[in-house]
Amino acid sequence: MSQRPAPLHLVLGDEELLIDRAVAGITAQARAASASPEALPVDRLRAGDASTAELAELLSPSLFAEDRVIVLESAAEAGKDAVAVIQDAAQAPPEGVVLVVLHSGGGRAKALAPALQKLGAQVHNCAKLTKAGERVEFVRNEFRAANVRVSADVVQALIEAVGSDLRELAAASSQLAADTGGKIDVAAVRQYYSGKAEVSGFDVADLAVSGDRAAAMEALRWAMDRGVPAVLLADALADSVHTIARVGSAGRGDPFKLAGDLGMPPWKVKKAQGQARGWNGASIGAALQVVAGLNGDVKGGAADANYALEHALARILDLRENA
């Protein structure tokens, strides 16, 4: 019989795939430690919609101290009385119970998350991955879990081909690992996923810093129509501008040598060297200010994030043309 999971868990964030995996992992551990794994009850209740009486009944100790997993969803939207019931139960979960609280980190019950952490909850971080580097690391970990080693350009090619949705990235990584026997190169990625991708922020950013106005604007509108989050598009544009700034300031040289100094894969350095030829110090400095402002705009600073994106993209293209 395996070791029992901790009695209190806080699943913190709003990335659905990571939340599902965290809950599944906790449940699997509880089943492995149970004397009757197939009969282990898993009760789920939306704490944000539940009455205090419903929560109190669900969280009350059982006469038989039976093993069970209780998953409270939407805890960030729970009312004051419901929060009090959850906190009381979390201080000393009933014997045999594994209490799992799903919390976005915000909401009207924002204070519940740090309160549960103070009570010793095991925290599972499930925040959305909004940065390019985080998505790269996610894909790398998916391949590692499949015991497959891939190069940085394979990871980048997969993200550019499949897009930003973690479920699709996870499924694509698993399929490639299974179908290729672990021998994955860029050609394999393109063979499997060419034409399937959403237009990604990387596509838009590459076209923008290369100065292709018509294609960049078209790609941006297509990406927005397909539902690519504004924050991901802004992040990709910022990543491209920052990369050109770093590579440009490092001077011309062997991409492989510069890669080590800059902490980037050689292919990225080589691409940025080509893109940097269309920029100068003044224009790239101004572009850095544009993407810095855009970061705040898409995170609530602007009334219309899509308009802010289009305006910032036009400014980047103007700077590129006039460099």
C-alpha positions in Angstrom: 0.0 0.0 0.0 1.4 3.4 -1.0 1.8 6.4 1.3 -1.4 8.4 1.9 -1.5 11.9 0.3 -1.5 15.0 2.5 -4.9 15.7 4.0 -5.1 19.2 2.6 -4.3 20.4 -1.0 -4.6 23.8 -2.6 -4.8 23.6 -6.4 -4.0 27.2 -7.3 -4.5 28.8 -10.7 -6.8 28.6 -13.7 -5.1 26.5 -16.3 -7.6 23.6 -16.8 -5.1 21.0 -18.0 -2.8 21.5 -15.0 -5.8 21.5 -12.6 -7.1 18.3 -14.1 -3.7 16.7 -13.8 -3.3 17.8 -10.2 -6.6 16.5 -9.1 -6.1 13.2 -11.0 -2.7 12.8 -9.3 -4.0 13.4 -5.8 -6.9 11.0 -6.4 -4.6 8.3 -7.8 -2.3 8.6 -4.8 -5.3 8.4 -2.4 -6.6 5.3 -4.3 -3.2 3.6 -4.2 -3.1 4.1 -0.4 -6.7 2.9 0.2 -7.7 -0.5 1.3 -10.5 -0.4 -1.2 -9.2 1.7 -4.1 -12.0 0.9 -6.6 -14.6 1.9 -4.0 -12.9 5.1 -2.9 -15.6 7.9 -3.2 -14.6 11.2 -4.8 -17.1 14.0 -4.1 -17.0 17.2 -6.1 -18.9 20.3 -5.3 -18.7 23.9 -6.6 -17.9 25.8 -3.5 -18.8 29.1 -5.2 -22.4 27.9 -5.8 -22.9 25.7 -2.7 -24.9 26.7 0.4 -23.2 26.7 3.8 -25.4 23.7 4.8 -24.3 21.7 1.7 -20.6 22.4 2.5 -21.0 21.6 6.2 -22.7 18.3 5.4 -20.0 17.3 2.9 -17.1 18.3 5.2 -18.6 16.8 8.4 -16.7 13.8 9.9 -18.1 10.3 9.0 -19.1 7.9 11.7 -17.0 5.3 10.0 -13.9 7.4 9.2 -14.0 6.2 5.7 -11.4 7.1 3.1 -12.7 9.7 0.6 -11.5 12.6 -1.6 -13.4 15.8 -1.5 -12.8 18.3 -4.3 -14.2 21.8 -3.8 -14.3 23.7 -7.1 -14.6 27.5 -7.7 -13.5 28.2 -4.1 -12.5 31.7 -5.2 -16.2 32.6 -5.6 -17.4 31.2 -2.3 -19.3 33.5 0.1 -18.1 34.6 3.5 -20.0 31.9 5.4 -18.9 29.2 3.0 -15.3 30.3 3.4 -15.6 30.0 7.1 -16.8 26.4 6.8 -14.0 25.5 4.4 -11.4 27.0 6.7 -12.8 25.2 9.8 -12.6 21.9 7.9 -9.1 22.6 6.6 -7.8 23.2 10.1 -8.4 19.5 10.9 -9.8 17.5 7.9 -11.9 14.6 9.1 -10.1 11.3 9.5 -9.7 9.5 6.2 -10.5 12.6 4.1 -8.3 14.2 1.5 -9.6 17.7 1.0 -8.7 19.4 -2.4 -9.6 23.1 -2.8 -9.5 24.5 -6.3 -8.8 28.3 -6.2 -8.0 30.7 -9.1 -6.0 33.0 -6.8 -8.4 35.9 -7.2 -12.2 36.3 -6.8 -14.2 37.6 -3.8 -12.7 34.8 -1.6 -9.1 35.8 -2.6 -7.9 35.6 1.0 -8.9 31.9 1.3 -5.8 30.8 -0.8 -3.1 32.3 1.6 -5.2 31.2 4.6 -5.1 27.5 3.4 -1.3 27.8 2.7 -0.8 29.0 6.3 -2.8 25.9 7.4 -0.2 23.7 5.7 -1.9 22.9 2.5 0.2 21.2 -0.2 0.1 23.7 -3.1 -0.2 22.7 -6.7 0.7 25.6 -9.0 -1.7 25.6 -12.0 -1.4 29.2 -13.2 -1.8 29.8 -17.0 1.5 29.8 -18.8 1.6 33.3 -20.3 5.3 33.5 -21.2 7.1 32.0 -24.2 9.7 30.4 -21.9 7.1 28.7 -19.8 5.5 27.1 -22.8 8.9 25.9 -24.0 9.6 24.3 -20.6 6.1 22.7 -20.6 6.8 21.0 -23.9 10.2 19.9 -22.8 8.7 18.3 -19.7 6.1 16.6 -21.8 8.8 14.9 -23.9 10.9 14.1 -20.7 7.8 12.4 -19.2 7.8 10.2 -22.4 11.5 9.5 -22.0 12.3 11.4 -25.2 15.1 13.9 -25.6 14.5 16.6 -28.2 16.4 19.7 -29.4 15.4 23.3 -28.7 14.4 23.8 -32.4 12.0 20.8 -32.2 10.3 22.3 -29.2 10.0 25.7 -30.9 8.7 24.1 -34.1 6.0 22.2 -32.2 4.8 25.4 -30.4 4.8 27.4 -33.6 2.9 24.6 -35.4 0.4 23.6 -32.7 -0.2 26.9 -30.9 -0.6 27.9 -27.3 -3.2 25.5 -26.0 -1.6 23.2 -23.4 -4.0 20.3 -24.1 -3.1 20.4 -27.8 0.6 20.7 -27.0 0.5 17.8 -24.6 -1.4 15.6 -27.1 1.0 16.5 -29.9 4.1 15.7 -27.8 2.6 12.4 -26.8 1.7 11.5 -30.4 5.1 12.4 -31.7 6.8 10.4 -29.0 4.7 7.3 -29.7 4.6 7.5 -33.5 8.3 8.2 -34.1 9.8 5.9 -31.6 11.3 8.9 -29.9 13.3 10.0 -32.9 11.8 13.5 -33.4 13.3 16.2 -35.6 11.8 19.4 -37.1 10.9 17.6 -40.3 8.7 15.1 -38.2 6.9 18.0 -36.5 6.1 19.6 -39.8 5.1 16.4 -41.4 2.5 15.7 -38.6 1.3 19.3 -37.9 1.8 21.3 -41.1 -1.4 23.2 -41.8 -3.1 22.3 -38.4 -1.8 25.2 -36.4 -3.5 28.3 -35.3 -1.6 31.4 -36.3 0.6 31.9 -33.3 2.1 34.9 -31.6 5.5 33.8 -33.0 4.2 34.1 -36.6 2.9 37.6 -36.0 6.1 38.7 -34.2 8.5 37.3 -36.9 6.5 39.1 -39.6 6.5 42.3 -37.6 10.2 42.6 -36.8 11.0 41.5 -40.4 8.9 44.5 -41.7 6.3 42.6 -43.6 3.4 44.9 -42.8 0.6 43.3 -44.9 1.4 39.8 -43.7 1.9 40.8 -40.1 -1.5 42.7 -39.9 -3.3 39.8 -41.6 -1.7 37.2 -39.3 -2.6 39.3 -36.2 -6.3 39.6 -37.2 -6.3 35.8 -38.0 -4.8 35.0 -34.6 -7.3 37.2 -32.8 -10.2 35.7 -34.8 -9.0 32.2 -33.8 -9.0 33.2 -30.1 -5.3 33.4 -29.4 -5.2 35.4 -26.1 -4.0 38.9 -26.4 -1.4 38.4 -23.6 0.2 35.6 -25.6 0.4 37.7 -28.8 1.9 40.6 -26.8 4.4 38.3 -25.1 5.6 36.8 -28.4 6.1 40.3 -29.8 8.0 41.4 -26.7 10.1 38.3 -26.9 11.1 39.0 -30.5 12.0 42.6 -29.8 14.0 41.8 -26.7 15.8 39.0 -28.5 16.8 41.4 -31.4 18.0 43.9 -28.8 20.2 41.4 -27.0 21.6 39.8 -30.1 22.1 43.1 -31.8 24.0 44.5 -28.8 26.3 41.4 -28.7 27.6 42.3 -32.2 28.1 40.0 -35.1 29.8 36.7 -34.4 29.4 32.9 -34.5 25.8 32.0 -33.4 27.1 29.0 -31.5 29.5 31.0 -29.5 27.0 33.8 -28.9 24.4 31.3 -27.9 26.4 30.3 -24.9 27.0 33.9 -23.9 23.4 34.9 -24.3 21.7 31.7 -23.0 19.8 31.1 -26.2 19.7 28.2 -28.7 22.0 28.9 -31.8 19.1 28.8 -34.2 17.4 31.6 -32.3 20.6 33.7 -32.3 21.1 33.2 -36.0 17.5 34.2 -36.8 17.7 37.3 -34.6 21.0 38.3 -36.3 19.2 38.4 -39.7 16.3 40.3 -38.2 18.5 42.8 -36.4 20.0 44.0 -39.7 16.8 46.0 -40.3 17.0 47.8 -37.0 19.3 50.4 -35.3 19.9 51.4 -31.7 17.3 54.1 -31.7 14.5 52.1 -33.4 15.0 49.0 -31.2 15.0 51.3 -28.1 11.7 52.7 -29.2 10.3 49.3 -29.9 11.2 48.1 -26.4 9.1 51.0 -25.1 6.2 50.0 -27.3 6.2 46.3 -26.1 6.6 47.4 -22.5 3.5 49.6 -22.8 1.6 46.9 -24.6 2.3 44.4 -21.7 0.3 46.7 -19.4 -2.4 47.3 -22.0 -3.3 43.7 -22.6 -3.3 43.0 -18.8 -6.1 45.4 -18.2 -4.6 48.8 -18.9 -6.4 49.3 -22.1 -10.1 49.4 -22.7 -9.7 47.3 -25.9 -6.8 44.8 -25.9 -7.2 44.0 -29.6 -7.0 47.7 -30.5 -3.9 48.0 -28.3 -2.3 45.1 -30.1 -3.0 46.5 -33.6 -1.7 49.9 -32.6 1.5 48.5 -31.1 2.1 46.3 -34.1 1.7 49.3 -36.4 4.2 51.2 -34.3 6.7 48.3 -34.5 6.3 48.2 -38.3 6.7 52.0 -38.6 9.9 51.8 -36.6 11.2 49.0 -38.7 10.5 50.9 -41.9 12.1 54.1 -40.7 15.2 52.5 -39.1 
